[in-house]
Amino acid sequence: MHDRRRRRMPVPRHEGEERGQRPLVQRGVHAIAGGRPVRCRQDAGFRALTVDAYVTSGEGALDDVTERGFSHDWGGSRANRELVGWMRDFNADRPTHDHVRFAGMDGPLEITGAESPRQALTALHDYLTAHVDAELLPCTADRLDGLLGPDAPWTDQAAMTDSSQSIGRTPEARELRLVADDMVILLETQAPHLAAVSSLDDRDRAHLYGRTAVGLLRYHSWMADTSPSRMARLLATRDEMMAGNLLALAARGPVLVHAHNSHLQRDKSAMSMWGHPKVEWWSAGALVSTRLGDRYAHLATALGTMKHQGVDAPPPNTVEGILNALPEPQYVIDAAQLDTTVRHMAAVPRVSPYFGYAPLDPAHLPHIDGVVYVSDVPHG
């Protein structure tokens, strides 16, 4: 995210596209000449801290870092392992201020459920306990632990489809939301003191803990909701957490982001699942773009075939079909030029038989800055 004229653009993800991400990251990092680039991957922020420690200081072993440092089961990806190794090599002979960093965009949750807020709340409480007067804290560590209770009810995936299984609106959960809010406010009201007694990285992590705790508790609260807007509020809450993380990263310098189109596009996102009617919400990209204006740019991803998932050659009158007719297997294409061609050919939206791939809607091209096209995604 940065001035478009300097070509600093986020790159979204679909299944299998990790194969092309390392060259894109390399070109993106080298394009940010003299800056302090941040490489942001779509995974839980706490896990990403493990990867960032490795790429900046060499802390840990690569195999262990990729296993623990990625969410969504992406740690086993060879491409992700190569990316992390390349980032470490890139930083090895550079001064700290010129390091490329690794950060998480998503919260510690997924459409199937969410984690306990324990890690975020206790980490924030520990930070504040170490640096501010005890009487300023909203509760003791023991009280916090008592309010949290066991983690199993928080992580029960049944709550995602059955709101009665959620503990997100119990008296303890409601009190935790107040505690989290009070601790986040302490970060703001004690900012001058905290700046004097702790490093910028430590303060950034504390704010990450605060955003994560507040967001998780809000997410769990909506999991307990019974209204028709429940799913829309859950999706919107998740992307609002992503947007907060992206804006915090952008405040420190240029950011290259890698996530699904539905999390980065400017147009309203939509999906249908579990028998629900179509649900719409504004993505993290739409929220961030509204705040940053032309300092935000979006490269959408489009795929040709993914045969192991039943995604065969695209019809010629779709965006992917037009791109699939080109001779090379991968392209980065100006969206405005592609839009002109698409309009001339009266292209229609492609229909994917696989829920894991959302085809590129031709109506979105006017609000996209470029398209990354990968003609085929092989199995494994």
KEDOFI-380276 format. One line per 10 residues: number of its first residue (from 1); their letters; for each residue x, y, z of C-alpha. Coordinates in steps of 0.001 Angstrom, whole numbers. Layout:
# residues N
NUM = A = X Y Z | ...
***
This chain:
# residues 380
1 = MHDRRRRRMP = 0 0 0 | 1567 3200 -1134 | 1527 5782 -3906 | 557 3939 -7117 | 3134 5854 -9110 | 5818 3978 -7178 | 4202 628 -8017 | 3756 -740 -4500 | 768 -3012 -4889 | -864 -5696 -2715
11 = VPRHEGEERG = -1048 -9172 -4244 | -4064 -11378 -3401 | -4141 -15171 -3139 | -6064 -18154 -4434 | -5258 -21809 -3801 | -1983 -22852 -5386 | -873 -19372 -6363 | 1937 -19522 -3796 | 4081 -20926 -6634 | 4269 -17501 -8205
21 = QRPLVQRGVH = 4388 -15392 -5095 | 8132 -15465 -4399 | 9137 -13816 -7710 | 6362 -11246 -7208 | 7610 -10479 -3702 | 11191 -10192 -4931 | 10200 -7706 -7620 | 7980 -5816 -5198 | 10672 -5539 -2549 | 13332 -4385 -5014
31 = AIAGGRPVRC = 10889 -1830 -6463 | 10624 -125 -3077 | 14024 1445 -3375 | 15261 3048 -188 | 12102 2208 1707 | 11382 -99 4618 | 9163 -2706 2986 | 6873 -4946 4974 | 5811 -8260 3511 | 2348 -9135 4861
41 = RQDAGFRALT = 992 -12666 4531 | -2584 -13636 5260 | -2212 -15564 8507 | -2688 -14959 12197 | -542 -12108 13497 | 854 -14020 16502 | 2176 -16791 14298 | 3702 -14243 11952 | 5826 -12863 14807 | 7696 -16179 14754
51 = VDAYVTSGEG = 8449 -15786 11052 | 9429 -12135 11438 | 11954 -13022 14152 | 13525 -15534 11767 | 13700 -13322 8675 | 15088 -10349 10613 | 17476 -12015 13078 | 17731 -15681 12091 | 16019 -16778 15311 | 14980 -20440 15114
61 = ALDDVTERGF = 15280 -23110 12432 | 13547 -22726 9070 | 11568 -25978 9295 | 10255 -25172 12770 | 9505 -21562 11844 | 7418 -22496 8805 | 5575 -25149 10801 | 4675 -22809 13671 | 4609 -19509 11837 | 1769 -20092 9352
71 = SHDWGGSRAN = -1928 -20561 9954 | -4501 -22090 7560 | -2252 -25185 7144 | 65 -23255 4821 | 3263 -24063 6697 | 3770 -27196 4594 | 3876 -25260 1339 | 7264 -25515 -364 | 6722 -22089 -1896 | 6130 -20524 1529
81 = RELVGWMRDF = 9252 -22193 2862 | 11253 -20839 -81 | 9772 -17378 455 | 10772 -17279 4126 | 14266 -18511 3261 | 14629 -15876 564 | 13533 -13126 2959 | 16143 -14238 5488 | 18829 -14197 2789 | 17663 -10758 1644
91 = NADRPTHDHV = 18042 -9349 5156 | 21251 -11130 6145 | 23694 -8483 4890 | 21478 -5431 5309 | 21204 -3002 8212 | 18127 -3308 10424 | 16452 -205 9013 | 16555 -1751 5511 | 15075 -5121 6451 | 12038 -6576 4755
101 = RFAGMDGPLE = 9637 -7617 7517 | 6981 -10319 7761 | 3608 -9627 9380 | 172 -11168 9700 | -2942 -9683 8157 | -5661 -11988 9473 | -6824 -12478 13024 | -6500 -15884 14747 | -9762 -17123 13274 | -11280 -18809 10248
111 = ITGAESPRQA = -14754 -19229 8808 | -14991 -22497 10767 | -14307 -20919 14155 | -12109 -18667 16252 | -9399 -19016 18861 | -9644 -18126 22521 | -8780 -14487 23323 | -6489 -15738 26101 | -3182 -15245 24303 | -3966 -11707 23202
121 = LTALHDYLTA = -5449 -10598 26525 | -2716 -12080 28695 | 64 -10743 26455 | -1423 -7254 26612 | -1934 -7522 30378 | 1673 -8680 30849 | 2979 -5749 28790 | 964 -3207 30751 | 1836 -4820 34093 | 5517 -4411 33270
131 = HVDAELLPCT = 5235 -736 32387 | 2337 1027 34160 | 1160 1328 37753 | -849 -1684 38896 | -3790 445 40067 | -4351 1591 36485 | -5055 -1934 35252 | -8734 -2920 35027 | -8133 -6293 36733 | -5467 -8607 38093
141 = ADRLDGLLGP = -3949 -11475 36123 | -5838 -13952 38319 | -9147 -12208 37658 | -8418 -12196 33929 | -7680 -15904 34003 | -10893 -16565 35890 | -12982 -14628 33390 | -11407 -16513 30487 | -12029 -19951 31959 | -11008 -23020 29929
151 = DAPWTDQAAM = -10171 -22543 26251 | -12302 -25405 24916 | -15636 -23502 24893 | -14004 -20609 23034 | -12637 -22860 20302 | -15681 -25118 19919 | -16281 -25165 16150 | -19911 -26148 16665 | -20530 -22518 17649 | -19922 -21429 14084
161 = TDSSQSIGRT = -23103 -23072 12834 | -25024 -23202 16131 | -25110 -19896 18002 | -26381 -21606 21168 | -22955 -23270 21513 | -21114 -19933 21665 | -19992 -18379 24960 | -19502 -15000 23308 | -22317 -13299 25251 | -21955 -14825 28681
171 = PEARELRLVA = -21537 -12406 31619 | -17819 -13274 31689 | -17406 -12572 27972 | -19185 -9227 28330 | -16878 -8277 31203 | -13862 -9334 29165 | -14903 -6913 26418 | -14831 -4087 28975 | -11456 -5262 30296 | -10017 -5394 26778
181 = DDMVILLETQ = -11363 -1949 25981 | -9891 -496 29182 | -6465 -1993 28446 | -6461 -664 24879 | -7326 2786 26217 | -4392 2500 28620 | -2091 2071 25605 | -3343 5417 24320 | -3516 7392 27560 | -70 6165 28659
191 = APHLAAVSSL = 1526 6574 25214 | 4190 9134 26211 | 5303 7033 29169 | 5264 3792 27177 | 7342 5444 24435 | 9965 6290 27023 | 10177 2839 28615 | 9637 382 25739 | 10744 -36 22136 | 8653 761 19068
201 = DDRDRAHLYG = 8460 -2933 18208 | 7210 -3749 21718 | 4575 -1022 21515 | 3472 -2196 18069 | 3095 -5726 19425 | 1058 -4441 22368 | -1301 -2663 19980 | -1525 -5883 17937 | -2507 -7720 21117 | -5150 -5079 21784
211 = RTAVGLLRYH = -6627 -5173 18277 | -6667 -8964 18374 | -8307 -9193 21799 | -11011 -6654 21000 | -11651 -8182 17580 | -11809 -11757 18857 | -14232 -10867 21637 | -16408 -9004 19153 | -16271 -11984 16788 | -17254 -14407 19558
221 = SWMADTSPSR = -20120 -12105 20496 | -21487 -12246 16964 | -21094 -16028 16954 | -23654 -16047 19774 | -26064 -13849 17807 | -29317 -15278 16473 | -30349 -12526 14051 | -30430 -12889 10230 | -27412 -10573 9998 | -25187 -12924 12037
231 = MARLLATRDE = -23064 -14217 9151 | -22694 -10794 7541 | -21516 -9339 10861 | -18997 -12159 11328 | -17494 -11639 7871 | -17419 -7869 8316 | -15811 -8192 11751 | -13056 -10410 10395 | -12231 -7989 7583 | -12328 -5032 9959
241 = MMAGNLLALA = -9644 -6807 12009 | -7605 -7286 8833 | -8028 -3620 7939 | -6798 -2541 11368 | -3688 -4680 10986 | -3012 -3337 7477 | -3403 292 8531 | -1043 -270 11455 | 1556 -1742 9091 | 1067 1006 6514
251 = ARGPVLVHAH = 1744 3604 9205 | 5311 2285 9396 | 6068 2085 5662 | 5230 448 2332 | 3377 -2872 2532 | 3088 -5712 24 | 5 -7764 920 | -923 -11291 -135 | -4519 -12442 402 | -7688 -13601 -1342
261 = NSHLQRDKSA = -9347 -11132 -3715 | -12420 -11011 -1492 | -10284 -9578 1317 | -8556 -6913 -800 | -10995 -5756 -3488 | -12617 -2329 -3475 | -15999 -3651 -4601 | -18331 -5199 -2059 | -17511 -8843 -1346 | -20143 -11587 -1433
271 = MSMWGHPKVE = -20377 -15303 -775 | -22884 -18098 -169 | -22279 -21126 2063 | -23940 -23522 4495 | -27314 -22940 2891 | -27334 -19237 3755 | -28562 -16696 1213 | -25822 -14613 -390 | -24010 -12544 2236 | -22327 -9231 1414
281 = WWSAGALVST = -19753 -7179 3317 | -17005 -4616 2749 | -13553 -6185 2608 | -10398 -5066 4368 | -9194 -3670 1040 | -12331 -1581 623 | -11959 -216 4166 | -8251 533 3775 | -8724 2051 319 | -11323 4419 1760
291 = RLGDRYAHLA = -8772 5581 4340 | -5651 5700 2159 | -7103 6779 -1199 | -4552 6541 -3999 | -1938 5189 -1594 | -3748 1851 -1858 | -3506 -315 -4973 | -4896 -3756 -5722 | -3637 -6502 -8018 | -6324 -9164 -8365
301 = TALGTMKHQG = -5508 -12812 -9043 | -7146 -14837 -11808 | -6558 -18514 -12592 | -7010 -20586 -15735 | -7262 -24224 -14695 | -7070 -26136 -11425 | -7898 -29586 -12761 | -7467 -31465 -9484 | -10391 -29400 -8168 | -12522 -29725 -11293
311 = VDAPPPNTVE = -11720 -26248 -12603 | -11198 -26851 -16318 | -10374 -24459 -19177 | -12355 -21234 -18813 | -15005 -20326 -21418 | -13548 -17922 -24010 | -16112 -15206 -23186 | -14882 -14783 -19570 | -11995 -12719 -18197 | -10035 -15911 -17529
321 = GILNALPEPQ = -10864 -17226 -21007 | -9489 -14070 -22627 | -6308 -14322 -20562 | -6014 -18050 -21188 | -5697 -17388 -24926 | -2389 -15583 -24333 | 761 -17599 -25071 | 2610 -17299 -21728 | 1612 -19140 -18519 | 1796 -16084 -16223
331 = YVIDAAQLDT = 1089 -12391 -16683 | 755 -9154 -14750 | -1666 -7073 -16805 | -2917 -3496 -16563 | -6556 -3729 -15482 | -7702 -698 -17488 | -6425 -2200 -20740 | -7945 -5557 -19885 | -11257 -3862 -19081 | -11344 -2325 -22563
341 = TVRHMAAVPR = -10879 -5761 -24140 | -13420 -7370 -21816 | -16037 -4749 -22651 | -15378 -5100 -26382 | -15872 -8869 -26152 | -18887 -8558 -23823 | -17317 -10974 -21342 | -19515 -12611 -18710 | -18648 -13824 -15190 | -17121 -17288 -15020
351 = VSPYFGYAPL = -18781 -19945 -12843 | -16404 -22106 -10795 | -17396 -25633 -9752 | -14967 -25375 -6834 | -15868 -23190 -3852 | -12183 -22483 -3178 | -11796 -20443 -6348 | -13846 -17307 -6874 | -13529 -16215 -10527 | -12753 -12609 -11352
361 = DPAHLPHIDG = -15908 -10583 -11943 | -15470 -8414 -15080 | -17551 -5695 -13383 | -14740 -5261 -10819 | -12032 -4396 -13356 | -12609 -607 -13236 | -11739 -704 -9517 | -8651 -2924 -9876 | -5150 -1669 -10677 | -3780 -4829 -12251
371 = VVYVSDVPHG = -4390 -8547 -12698 | -1971 -11376 -11892 | -2903 -14282 -14171 | -1707 -17857 -13622 | -2803 -20201 -16403 | -2635 -23479 -14459 | -2352 -24552 -10823 | -1141 -28165 -10605 | -1918 -30451 -7695 | 462 -30252 -4763
***
